[in-house]
Amino acid sequence: MDNLTFEEAYARLEMIVRQLETGQVTLEESLALFEEGVALTGKCLSLLDRAEARITVLTKSESGIIKEEPYEAMHLPGATAP
């Protein structure tokens, strides 16, 4: 699972959800799929956190100087600080 891309992990997670929603899997299979889904969710969140850390925001000061700042959710409209 360590080598999965975000897209691969997300696609597998979607497949697991579809399997569980059918109701055609045994209890043991359901538990195994659930555990895999939890691990995949963690993988996706980790990859998203790393991607977010790489994003920078360009800002322009009143004097016209443009500079890069690390991305923070507070830059988004309607976002609140954690």
PDB file of N, CA, C and O in Angstrom:
ATOM      1  N   MET A   1       0.827  -1.195   0.000  1.00  0.00           N
ATOM      2  CA  MET A   1       0.000   0.000   0.000  1.00  0.00           C
ATOM      3  C   MET A   1       0.870   1.258   0.000  1.00  0.00           C
ATOM      4  O   MET A   1       0.408   2.334  -0.378  1.00  0.00           O
ATOM      5  N   ASP A   2       2.109   1.125   0.416  1.00  0.00           N
ATOM      6  CA  ASP A   2       2.994   2.287   0.487  1.00  0.00           C
ATOM      7  C   ASP A   2       3.257   2.907  -0.879  1.00  0.00           C
ATOM      8  O   ASP A   2       3.506   4.109  -0.975  1.00  0.00           O
ATOM      9  N   ASN A   3       3.205   2.099  -1.939  1.00  0.00           N
ATOM     10  CA  ASN A   3       3.542   2.606  -3.269  1.00  0.00           C
ATOM     11  C   ASN A   3       2.343   3.138  -4.042  1.00  0.00           C
ATOM     12  O   ASN A   3       2.493   3.569  -5.186  1.00  0.00           O
ATOM     13  N   LEU A   4       1.167   3.117  -3.447  1.00  0.00           N
ATOM     14  CA  LEU A   4      -0.029   3.585  -4.143  1.00  0.00           C
ATOM     15  C   LEU A   4      -0.023   5.100  -4.307  1.00  0.00           C
ATOM     16  O   LEU A   4       0.388   5.837  -3.412  1.00  0.00           O
ATOM     17  N   THR A   5      -0.486   5.543  -5.466  1.00  0.00           N
ATOM     18  CA  THR A   5      -0.714   6.972  -5.652  1.00  0.00           C
ATOM     19  C   THR A   5      -2.044   7.322  -4.994  1.00  0.00           C
ATOM     20  O   THR A   5      -2.807   6.434  -4.613  1.00  0.00           O
ATOM     21  N   PHE A   6      -2.317   8.609  -4.865  1.00  0.00           N
ATOM     22  CA  PHE A   6      -3.596   9.033  -4.304  1.00  0.00           C
ATOM     23  C   PHE A   6      -4.744   8.478  -5.136  1.00  0.00           C
ATOM     24  O   PHE A   6      -5.722   7.959  -4.597  1.00  0.00           O
ATOM     25  N   GLU A   7      -4.616   8.591  -6.450  1.00  0.00           N
ATOM     26  CA  GLU A   7      -5.691   8.146  -7.335  1.00  0.00           C
ATOM     27  C   GLU A   7      -5.939   6.647  -7.208  1.00  0.00           C
ATOM     28  O   GLU A   7      -7.088   6.205  -7.208  1.00  0.00           O
ATOM     29  N   GLU A   8      -4.870   5.866  -7.102  1.00  0.00           N
ATOM     30  CA  GLU A   8      -5.021   4.416  -6.946  1.00  0.00           C
ATOM     31  C   GLU A   8      -5.680   4.065  -5.617  1.00  0.00           C
ATOM     32  O   GLU A   8      -6.575   3.221  -5.564  1.00  0.00           O
ATOM     33  N   ALA A   9      -5.237   4.710  -4.554  1.00  0.00           N
ATOM     34  CA  ALA A   9      -5.806   4.442  -3.230  1.00  0.00           C
ATOM     35  C   ALA A   9      -7.273   4.847  -3.188  1.00  0.00           C
ATOM     36  O   ALA A   9      -8.100   4.132  -2.623  1.00  0.00           O
ATOM     37  N   TYR A  10      -7.593   5.977  -3.778  1.00  0.00           N
ATOM     38  CA  TYR A  10      -8.978   6.458  -3.785  1.00  0.00           C
ATOM     39  C   TYR A  10      -9.877   5.531  -4.601  1.00  0.00           C
ATOM     40  O   TYR A  10     -11.003   5.237  -4.200  1.00  0.00           O
ATOM     41  N   ALA A  11      -9.372   5.072  -5.750  1.00  0.00           N
ATOM     42  CA  ALA A  11     -10.148   4.155  -6.591  1.00  0.00           C
ATOM     43  C   ALA A  11     -10.420   2.847  -5.851  1.00  0.00           C
ATOM     44  O   ALA A  11     -11.527   2.314  -5.917  1.00  0.00           O
ATOM     45  N   ARG A  12      -9.417   2.331  -5.151  1.00  0.00           N
ATOM     46  CA  ARG A  12      -9.612   1.100  -4.383  1.00  0.00           C
ATOM     47  C   ARG A  12     -10.610   1.340  -3.254  1.00  0.00           C
ATOM     48  O   ARG A  12     -11.444   0.478  -2.975  1.00  0.00           O
ATOM     49  N   LEU A  13     -10.537   2.476  -2.616  1.00  0.00           N
ATOM     50  CA  LEU A  13     -11.481   2.818  -1.550  1.00  0.00           C
ATOM     51  C   LEU A  13     -12.914   2.862  -2.097  1.00  0.00           C
ATOM     52  O   LEU A  13     -13.840   2.365  -1.455  1.00  0.00           O
ATOM     53  N   GLU A  14     -13.092   3.448  -3.264  1.00  0.00           N
ATOM     54  CA  GLU A  14     -14.418   3.474  -3.891  1.00  0.00           C
ATOM     55  C   GLU A  14     -14.921   2.062  -4.189  1.00  0.00           C
ATOM     56  O   GLU A  14     -16.102   1.765  -4.010  1.00  0.00           O
ATOM     57  N   MET A  15     -14.012   1.191  -4.647  1.00  0.00           N
ATOM     58  CA  MET A  15     -14.375  -0.186  -4.949  1.00  0.00           C
ATOM     59  C   MET A  15     -14.818  -0.920  -3.677  1.00  0.00           C
ATOM     60  O   MET A  15     -15.784  -1.683  -3.694  1.00  0.00           O
ATOM     61  N   ILE A  16     -14.111  -0.682  -2.594  1.00  0.00           N
ATOM     62  CA  ILE A  16     -14.458  -1.294  -1.313  1.00  0.00           C
ATOM     63  C   ILE A  16     -15.848  -0.845  -0.869  1.00  0.00           C
ATOM     64  O   ILE A  16     -16.654  -1.659  -0.421  1.00  0.00           O
ATOM     65  N   VAL A  17     -16.120   0.435  -0.994  1.00  0.00           N
ATOM     66  CA  VAL A  17     -17.433   0.960  -0.604  1.00  0.00           C
ATOM     67  C   VAL A  17     -18.528   0.282  -1.422  1.00  0.00           C
ATOM     68  O   VAL A  17     -19.554  -0.125  -0.876  1.00  0.00           O
ATOM     69  N   ARG A  18     -18.308   0.160  -2.737  1.00  0.00           N
ATOM     70  CA  ARG A  18     -19.310  -0.496  -3.587  1.00  0.00           C
ATOM     71  C   ARG A  18     -19.533  -1.946  -3.161  1.00  0.00           C
ATOM     72  O   ARG A  18     -20.668  -2.419  -3.119  1.00  0.00           O
ATOM     73  N   GLN A  19     -18.433  -2.653  -2.843  1.00  0.00           N
ATOM     74  CA  GLN A  19     -18.561  -4.041  -2.402  1.00  0.00           C
ATOM     75  C   GLN A  19     -19.367  -4.136  -1.112  1.00  0.00           C
ATOM     76  O   GLN A  19     -20.252  -4.982  -0.985  1.00  0.00           O
ATOM     77  N   LEU A  20     -19.057  -3.269  -0.165  1.00  0.00           N
ATOM     78  CA  LEU A  20     -19.764  -3.303   1.113  1.00  0.00           C
ATOM     79  C   LEU A  20     -21.238  -2.942   0.945  1.00  0.00           C
ATOM     80  O   LEU A  20     -22.096  -3.497   1.630  1.00  0.00           O
ATOM     81  N   GLU A  21     -21.528  -2.026   0.047  1.00  0.00           N
ATOM     82  CA  GLU A  21     -22.909  -1.594  -0.158  1.00  0.00           C
ATOM     83  C   GLU A  21     -23.783  -2.667  -0.798  1.00  0.00           C
ATOM     84  O   GLU A  21     -25.006  -2.618  -0.676  1.00  0.00           O
ATOM     85  N   THR A  22     -23.171  -3.638  -1.480  1.00  0.00           N
ATOM     86  CA  THR A  22     -23.970  -4.692  -2.110  1.00  0.00           C
ATOM     87  C   THR A  22     -24.610  -5.607  -1.079  1.00  0.00           C
ATOM     88  O   THR A  22     -25.663  -6.195  -1.330  1.00  0.00           O
ATOM     89  N   GLY A  23     -23.973  -5.728   0.083  1.00  0.00           N
ATOM     90  CA  GLY A  23     -24.482  -6.643   1.096  1.00  0.00           C
ATOM     91  C   GLY A  23     -24.228  -8.098   0.747  1.00  0.00           C
ATOM     92  O   GLY A  23     -24.773  -8.992   1.394  1.00  0.00           O
ATOM     93  N   GLN A  24     -23.418  -8.346  -0.254  1.00  0.00           N
ATOM     94  CA  GLN A  24     -23.159  -9.705  -0.727  1.00  0.00           C
ATOM     95  C   GLN A  24     -21.838 -10.270  -0.216  1.00  0.00           C
ATOM     96  O   GLN A  24     -21.341 -11.256  -0.761  1.00  0.00           O
ATOM     97  N   VAL A  25     -21.266  -9.669   0.809  1.00  0.00           N
ATOM     98  CA  VAL A  25     -20.012 -10.169   1.370  1.00  0.00           C
ATOM     99  C   VAL A  25     -20.271 -10.698   2.776  1.00  0.00           C
ATOM    100  O   VAL A  25     -21.163 -10.233   3.484  1.00  0.00           O
ATOM    101  N   THR A  26     -19.471 -11.674   3.152  1.00  0.00           N
ATOM    102  CA  THR A  26     -19.628 -12.258   4.481  1.00  0.00           C
ATOM    103  C   THR A  26     -19.152 -11.276   5.544  1.00  0.00           C
ATOM    104  O   THR A  26     -18.549 -10.247   5.240  1.00  0.00           O
ATOM    105  N   LEU A  27     -19.434 -11.614   6.780  1.00  0.00           N
ATOM    106  CA  LEU A  27     -18.988 -10.773   7.890  1.00  0.00           C
ATOM    107  C   LEU A  27     -17.473 -10.650   7.890  1.00  0.00           C
ATOM    108  O   LEU A  27     -16.936  -9.552   8.036  1.00  0.00           O
ATOM    109  N   GLU A  28     -16.784 -11.770   7.726  1.00  0.00           N
ATOM    110  CA  GLU A  28     -15.317 -11.739   7.719  1.00  0.00           C
ATOM    111  C   GLU A  28     -14.787 -10.904   6.561  1.00  0.00           C
ATOM    112  O   GLU A  28     -13.844 -10.131   6.733  1.00  0.00           O
ATOM    113  N   GLU A  29     -15.384 -11.055   5.385  1.00  0.00           N
ATOM    114  CA  GLU A  29     -14.971 -10.249   4.234  1.00  0.00           C
ATOM    115  C   GLU A  29     -15.252  -8.771   4.488  1.00  0.00           C
ATOM    116  O   GLU A  29     -14.449  -7.909   4.131  1.00  0.00           O
ATOM    117  N   SER A  30     -16.383  -8.487   5.101  1.00  0.00           N
ATOM    118  CA  SER A  30     -16.736  -7.103   5.430  1.00  0.00           C
ATOM    119  C   SER A  30     -15.721  -6.487   6.374  1.00  0.00           C
ATOM    120  O   SER A  30     -15.302  -5.345   6.187  1.00  0.00           O
ATOM    121  N   LEU A  31     -15.327  -7.245   7.387  1.00  0.00           N
ATOM    122  CA  LEU A  31     -14.333  -6.736   8.338  1.00  0.00           C
ATOM    123  C   LEU A  31     -12.993  -6.490   7.658  1.00  0.00           C
ATOM    124  O   LEU A  31     -12.344  -5.475   7.910  1.00  0.00           O
ATOM    125  N   ALA A  32     -12.578  -7.419   6.796  1.00  0.00           N
ATOM    126  CA  ALA A  32     -11.310  -7.251   6.080  1.00  0.00           C
ATOM    127  C   ALA A  32     -11.374  -6.033   5.162  1.00  0.00           C
ATOM    128  O   ALA A  32     -10.421  -5.257   5.089  1.00  0.00           O
ATOM    129  N   LEU A  33     -12.492  -5.866   4.463  1.00  0.00           N
ATOM    130  CA  LEU A  33     -12.648  -4.704   3.587  1.00  0.00           C
ATOM    131  C   LEU A  33     -12.673  -3.410   4.387  1.00  0.00           C
ATOM    132  O   LEU A  33     -12.085  -2.409   3.977  1.00  0.00           O
ATOM    133  N   PHE A  34     -13.354  -3.432   5.527  1.00  0.00           N
ATOM    134  CA  PHE A  34     -13.404  -2.251   6.391  1.00  0.00           C
ATOM    135  C   PHE A  34     -12.003  -1.865   6.848  1.00  0.00           C
ATOM    136  O   PHE A  34     -11.632  -0.692   6.795  1.00  0.00           O
ATOM    137  N   GLU A  35     -11.222  -2.847   7.296  1.00  0.00           N
ATOM    138  CA  GLU A  35      -9.857  -2.571   7.755  1.00  0.00           C
ATOM    139  C   GLU A  35      -9.004  -2.016   6.626  1.00  0.00           C
ATOM    140  O   GLU A  35      -8.230  -1.080   6.830  1.00  0.00           O
ATOM    141  N   GLU A  36      -9.142  -2.589   5.435  1.00  0.00           N
ATOM    142  CA  GLU A  36      -8.398  -2.073   4.286  1.00  0.00           C
ATOM    143  C   GLU A  36      -8.840  -0.646   3.971  1.00  0.00           C
ATOM    144  O   GLU A  36      -8.018   0.210   3.645  1.00  0.00           O
ATOM    145  N   GLY A  37     -10.135  -0.400   4.069  1.00  0.00           N
ATOM    146  CA  GLY A  37     -10.658   0.940   3.815  1.00  0.00           C
ATOM    147  C   GLY A  37     -10.118   1.972   4.786  1.00  0.00           C
ATOM    148  O   GLY A  37      -9.797   3.094   4.394  1.00  0.00           O
ATOM    149  N   VAL A  38     -10.016   1.596   6.054  1.00  0.00           N
ATOM    150  CA  VAL A  38      -9.455   2.508   7.061  1.00  0.00           C
ATOM    151  C   VAL A  38      -8.003   2.823   6.717  1.00  0.00           C
ATOM    152  O   VAL A  38      -7.580   3.977   6.793  1.00  0.00           O
ATOM    153  N   ALA A  39      -7.237   1.797   6.339  1.00  0.00           N
ATOM    154  CA  ALA A  39      -5.832   2.013   5.972  1.00  0.00           C
ATOM    155  C   ALA A  39      -5.726   2.897   4.730  1.00  0.00           C
ATOM    156  O   ALA A  39      -4.874   3.783   4.667  1.00  0.00           O
ATOM    157  N   LEU A  40      -6.584   2.659   3.752  1.00  0.00           N
ATOM    158  CA  LEU A  40      -6.566   3.474   2.535  1.00  0.00           C
ATOM    159  C   LEU A  40      -6.957   4.917   2.818  1.00  0.00           C
ATOM    160  O   LEU A  40      -6.405   5.840   2.218  1.00  0.00           O
ATOM    161  N   THR A  41      -7.899   5.116   3.721  1.00  0.00           N
ATOM    162  CA  THR A  41      -8.292   6.473   4.105  1.00  0.00           C
ATOM    163  C   THR A  41      -7.109   7.203   4.722  1.00  0.00           C
ATOM    164  O   THR A  41      -6.863   8.368   4.408  1.00  0.00           O
ATOM    165  N   GLY A  42      -6.376   6.526   5.597  1.00  0.00           N
ATOM    166  CA  GLY A  42      -5.178   7.117   6.194  1.00  0.00           C
ATOM    167  C   GLY A  42      -4.141   7.465   5.144  1.00  0.00           C
ATOM    168  O   GLY A  42      -3.506   8.518   5.213  1.00  0.00           O
ATOM    169  N   LYS A  43      -3.967   6.573   4.163  1.00  0.00           N
ATOM    170  CA  LYS A  43      -3.017   6.812   3.078  1.00  0.00           C
ATOM    171  C   LYS A  43      -3.427   8.049   2.274  1.00  0.00           C
ATOM    172  O   LYS A  43      -2.593   8.903   1.974  1.00  0.00           O
ATOM    173  N   CYS A  44      -4.715   8.141   1.928  1.00  0.00           N
ATOM    174  CA  CYS A  44      -5.203   9.294   1.164  1.00  0.00           C
ATOM    175  C   CYS A  44      -5.007  10.593   1.943  1.00  0.00           C
ATOM    176  O   CYS A  44      -4.562  11.594   1.382  1.00  0.00           O
ATOM    177  N   LEU A  45      -5.335  10.577   3.225  1.00  0.00           N
ATOM    178  CA  LEU A  45      -5.165  11.778   4.053  1.00  0.00           C
ATOM    179  C   LEU A  45      -3.701  12.189   4.139  1.00  0.00           C
ATOM    180  O   LEU A  45      -3.381  13.376   4.078  1.00  0.00           O
ATOM    181  N   SER A  46      -2.817  11.211   4.281  1.00  0.00           N
ATOM    182  CA  SER A  46      -1.388  11.503   4.346  1.00  0.00           C
ATOM    183  C   SER A  46      -0.900  12.133   3.040  1.00  0.00           C
ATOM    184  O   SER A  46      -0.152  13.111   3.056  1.00  0.00           O
ATOM    185  N   LEU A  47      -1.327  11.569   1.919  1.00  0.00           N
ATOM    186  CA  LEU A  47      -0.927  12.119   0.623  1.00  0.00           C
ATOM    187  C   LEU A  47      -1.485  13.521   0.414  1.00  0.00           C
ATOM    188  O   LEU A  47      -0.801  14.380  -0.144  1.00  0.00           O
ATOM    189  N   LEU A  48      -2.709  13.763   0.852  1.00  0.00           N
ATOM    190  CA  LEU A  48      -3.286  15.107   0.743  1.00  0.00           C
ATOM    191  C   LEU A  48      -2.543  16.100   1.630  1.00  0.00           C
ATOM    192  O   LEU A  48      -2.314  17.240   1.224  1.00  0.00           O
ATOM    193  N   ASP A  49      -2.167  15.681   2.833  1.00  0.00           N
ATOM    194  CA  ASP A  49      -1.395  16.558   3.723  1.00  0.00           C
ATOM    195  C   ASP A  49      -0.067  16.937   3.088  1.00  0.00           C
ATOM    196  O   ASP A  49       0.347  18.094   3.150  1.00  0.00           O
ATOM    197  N   ARG A  50       0.610  15.951   2.469  1.00  0.00           N
ATOM    198  CA  ARG A  50       1.887  16.242   1.816  1.00  0.00           C
ATOM    199  C   ARG A  50       1.699  17.175   0.622  1.00  0.00           C
ATOM    200  O   ARG A  50       2.523  18.061   0.393  1.00  0.00           O
ATOM    201  N   ALA A  51       0.629  16.985  -0.133  1.00  0.00           N
ATOM    202  CA  ALA A  51       0.364  17.863  -1.279  1.00  0.00           C
ATOM    203  C   ALA A  51       0.086  19.279  -0.802  1.00  0.00           C
ATOM    204  O   ALA A  51       0.581  20.243  -1.386  1.00  0.00           O
ATOM    205  N   GLU A  52      -0.704  19.407   0.255  1.00  0.00           N
ATOM    206  CA  GLU A  52      -1.026  20.728   0.798  1.00  0.00           C
ATOM    207  C   GLU A  52       0.236  21.444   1.269  1.00  0.00           C
ATOM    208  O   GLU A  52       0.354  22.659   1.107  1.00  0.00           O
ATOM    209  N   ALA A  53       1.170  20.712   1.843  1.00  0.00           N
ATOM    210  CA  ALA A  53       2.406  21.315   2.336  1.00  0.00           C
ATOM    211  C   ALA A  53       3.255  21.868   1.193  1.00  0.00           C
ATOM    212  O   ALA A  53       4.089  22.748   1.409  1.00  0.00           O
ATOM    213  N   ARG A  54       3.050  21.362  -0.009  1.00  0.00           N
ATOM    214  CA  ARG A  54       3.834  21.816  -1.156  1.00  0.00           C
ATOM    215  C   ARG A  54       3.242  23.042  -1.838  1.00  0.00           C
ATOM    216  O   ARG A  54       3.900  23.663  -2.672  1.00  0.00           O
ATOM    217  N   ILE A  55       2.026  23.389  -1.498  1.00  0.00           N
ATOM    218  CA  ILE A  55       1.350  24.511  -2.152  1.00  0.00           C
ATOM    219  C   ILE A  55       1.810  25.828  -1.537  1.00  0.00           C
ATOM    220  O   ILE A  55       1.908  25.959  -0.317  1.00  0.00           O
ATOM    221  N   THR A  56       2.086  26.787  -2.391  1.00  0.00           N
ATOM    222  CA  THR A  56       2.418  28.126  -1.913  1.00  0.00           C
ATOM    223  C   THR A  56       1.415  29.111  -2.497  1.00  0.00           C
ATOM    224  O   THR A  56       0.808  28.865  -3.540  1.00  0.00           O
ATOM    225  N   VAL A  57       1.260  30.202  -1.819  1.00  0.00           N
ATOM    226  CA  VAL A  57       0.333  31.243  -2.242  1.00  0.00           C
ATOM    227  C   VAL A  57       1.145  32.489  -2.565  1.00  0.00           C
ATOM    228  O   VAL A  57       2.020  32.894  -1.800  1.00  0.00           O
ATOM    229  N   LEU A  58       0.843  33.087  -3.708  1.00  0.00           N
ATOM    230  CA  LEU A  58       1.491  34.345  -4.061  1.00  0.00           C
ATOM    231  C   LEU A  58       0.646  35.483  -3.511  1.00  0.00           C
ATOM    232  O   LEU A  58      -0.564  35.539  -3.731  1.00  0.00           O
ATOM    233  N   THR A  59       1.299  36.387  -2.795  1.00  0.00           N
ATOM    234  CA  THR A  59       0.589  37.548  -2.262  1.00  0.00           C
ATOM    235  C   THR A  59       1.292  38.808  -2.740  1.00  0.00           C
ATOM    236  O   THR A  59       2.493  38.811  -3.014  1.00  0.00           O
ATOM    237  N   LYS A  60       0.517  39.870  -2.832  1.00  0.00           N
ATOM    238  CA  LYS A  60       1.070  41.148  -3.270  1.00  0.00           C
ATOM    239  C   LYS A  60       0.836  42.159  -2.158  1.00  0.00           C
ATOM    240  O   LYS A  60      -0.293  42.369  -1.714  1.00  0.00           O
ATOM    241  N   SER A  61       1.921  42.778  -1.717  1.00  0.00           N
ATOM    242  CA  SER A  61       1.808  43.767  -0.648  1.00  0.00           C
ATOM    243  C   SER A  61       1.274  45.085  -1.210  1.00  0.00           C
ATOM    244  O   SER A  61       1.171  45.265  -2.423  1.00  0.00           O
ATOM    245  N   GLU A  62       0.940  45.993  -0.306  1.00  0.00           N
ATOM    246  CA  GLU A  62       0.434  47.304  -0.733  1.00  0.00           C
ATOM    247  C   GLU A  62       1.461  48.050  -1.578  1.00  0.00           C
ATOM    248  O   GLU A  62       1.099  48.864  -2.427  1.00  0.00           O
ATOM    249  N   SER A  63       2.743  47.771  -1.344  1.00  0.00           N
ATOM    250  CA  SER A  63       3.789  48.445  -2.114  1.00  0.00           C
ATOM    251  C   SER A  63       4.046  47.763  -3.456  1.00  0.00           C
ATOM    252  O   SER A  63       4.912  48.194  -4.218  1.00  0.00           O
ATOM    253  N   GLY A  64       3.291  46.696  -3.746  1.00  0.00           N
ATOM    254  CA  GLY A  64       3.415  46.040  -5.043  1.00  0.00           C
ATOM    255  C   GLY A  64       4.401  44.893  -5.086  1.00  0.00           C
ATOM    256  O   GLY A  64       4.613  44.299  -6.143  1.00  0.00           O
ATOM    257  N   ILE A  65       5.006  44.571  -3.960  1.00  0.00           N
ATOM    258  CA  ILE A  65       5.972  43.476  -3.920  1.00  0.00           C
ATOM    259  C   ILE A  65       5.221  42.146  -3.840  1.00  0.00           C
ATOM    260  O   ILE A  65       4.346  41.956  -2.996  1.00  0.00           O
ATOM    261  N   ILE A  66       5.586  41.240  -4.737  1.00  0.00           N
ATOM    262  CA  ILE A  66       4.964  39.913  -4.749  1.00  0.00           C
ATOM    263  C   ILE A  66       5.884  38.954  -4.006  1.00  0.00           C
ATOM    264  O   ILE A  66       7.093  38.929  -4.235  1.00  0.00           O
ATOM    265  N   LYS A  67       5.292  38.165  -3.112  1.00  0.00           N
ATOM    266  CA  LYS A  67       6.087  37.185  -2.377  1.00  0.00           C
ATOM    267  C   LYS A  67       5.308  35.889  -2.231  1.00  0.00           C
ATOM    268  O   LYS A  67       4.081  35.865  -2.328  1.00  0.00           O
ATOM    269  N   GLU A  68       6.050  34.810  -1.995  1.00  0.00           N
ATOM    270  CA  GLU A  68       5.446  33.504  -1.773  1.00  0.00           C
ATOM    271  C   GLU A  68       5.271  33.274  -0.286  1.00  0.00           C
ATOM    272  O   GLU A  68       6.141  33.605   0.519  1.00  0.00           O
ATOM    273  N   GLU A  69       4.126  32.700   0.066  1.00  0.00           N
ATOM    274  CA  GLU A  69       3.874  32.311   1.449  1.00  0.00           C
ATOM    275  C   GLU A  69       3.402  30.871   1.447  1.00  0.00           C
ATOM    276  O   GLU A  69       2.784  30.430   0.479  1.00  0.00           O
ATOM    277  N   PRO A  70       3.677  30.133   2.502  1.00  0.00           N
ATOM    278  CA  PRO A  70       3.143  28.772   2.577  1.00  0.00           C
ATOM    279  C   PRO A  70       1.626  28.808   2.583  1.00  0.00           C
ATOM    280  O   PRO A  70       1.016  29.726   3.131  1.00  0.00           O
ATOM    281  N   TYR A  71       1.028  27.804   1.971  1.00  0.00           N
ATOM    282  CA  TYR A  71      -0.423  27.686   1.955  1.00  0.00           C
ATOM    283  C   TYR A  71      -0.928  27.458   3.371  1.00  0.00           C
ATOM    284  O   TYR A  71      -0.345  26.685   4.131  1.00  0.00           O
ATOM    285  N   GLU A  72      -1.985  28.118   3.712  1.00  0.00           N
ATOM    286  CA  GLU A  72      -2.691  27.873   4.967  1.00  0.00           C
ATOM    287  C   GLU A  72      -4.167  27.915   4.643  1.00  0.00           C
ATOM    288  O   GLU A  72      -4.596  28.714   3.811  1.00  0.00           O
ATOM    289  N   ALA A  73      -4.941  27.077   5.277  1.00  0.00           N
ATOM    290  CA  ALA A  73      -6.377  27.019   5.011  1.00  0.00           C
ATOM    291  C   ALA A  73      -7.036  28.375   5.240  1.00  0.00           C
ATOM    292  O   ALA A  73      -8.086  28.662   4.664  1.00  0.00           O
ATOM    293  N   MET A  74      -6.421  29.214   6.082  1.00  0.00           N
ATOM    294  CA  MET A  74      -7.000  30.523   6.376  1.00  0.00           C
ATOM    295  C   MET A  74      -7.053  31.413   5.143  1.00  0.00           C
ATOM    296  O   MET A  74      -7.799  32.392   5.130  1.00  0.00           O
ATOM    297  N   HIS A  75      -6.276  31.097   4.103  1.00  0.00           N
ATOM    298  CA  HIS A  75      -6.298  31.900   2.890  1.00  0.00           C
ATOM    299  C   HIS A  75      -7.569  31.674   2.079  1.00  0.00           C
ATOM    300  O   HIS A  75      -7.896  32.478   1.206  1.00  0.00           O
ATOM    301  N   LEU A  76      -8.277  30.607   2.355  1.00  0.00           N
ATOM    302  CA  LEU A  76      -9.475  30.303   1.593  1.00  0.00           C
ATOM    303  C   LEU A  76     -10.670  31.073   2.137  1.00  0.00           C
ATOM    304  O   LEU A  76     -10.815  31.211   3.351  1.00  0.00           O
ATOM    305  N   PRO A  77     -11.524  31.575   1.257  1.00  0.00           N
ATOM    306  CA  PRO A  77     -12.713  32.300   1.723  1.00  0.00           C
ATOM    307  C   PRO A  77     -13.580  31.402   2.601  1.00  0.00           C
ATOM    308  O   PRO A  77     -13.860  30.256   2.250  1.00  0.00           O
ATOM    309  N   GLY A  78     -13.992  31.928   3.725  1.00  0.00           N
ATOM    310  CA  GLY A  78     -14.861  31.182   4.623  1.00  0.00           C
ATOM    311  C   GLY A  78     -14.159  30.186   5.519  1.00  0.00           C
ATOM    312  O   GLY A  78     -14.798  29.569   6.371  1.00  0.00           O
ATOM    313  N   ALA A  79     -12.852  30.013   5.346  1.00  0.00           N
ATOM    314  CA  ALA A  79     -12.119  29.053   6.177  1.00  0.00           C
ATOM    315  C   ALA A  79     -11.810  29.672   7.525  1.00  0.00           C
ATOM    316  O   ALA A  79     -11.641  30.885   7.646  1.00  0.00           O
ATOM    317  N   THR A  80     -11.738  28.836   8.516  1.00  0.00           N
ATOM    318  CA  THR A  80     -11.393  29.303   9.854  1.00  0.00           C
ATOM    319  C   THR A  80     -10.125  28.621  10.308  1.00  0.00           C
ATOM    320  O   THR A  80      -9.783  27.541   9.828  1.00  0.00           O
ATOM    321  N   ALA A  81      -9.443  29.240  11.214  1.00  0.00           N
ATOM    322  CA  ALA A  81      -8.204  28.674  11.747  1.00  0.00           C
ATOM    323  C   ALA A  81      -8.520  27.443  12.574  1.00  0.00           C
ATOM    324  O   ALA A  81      -9.564  27.381  13.224  1.00  0.00           O
ATOM    325  N   PRO A  82      -7.607  26.440  12.554  1.00  0.00           N
ATOM    326  CA  PRO A  82      -7.843  25.228  13.342  1.00  0.00           C
ATOM    327  C   PRO A  82      -7.811  25.499  14.820  1.00  0.00           C
ATOM    328  O   PRO A  82      -7.992  24.581  15.620  1.00  0.00           O
TER     329      PRO A  82
END
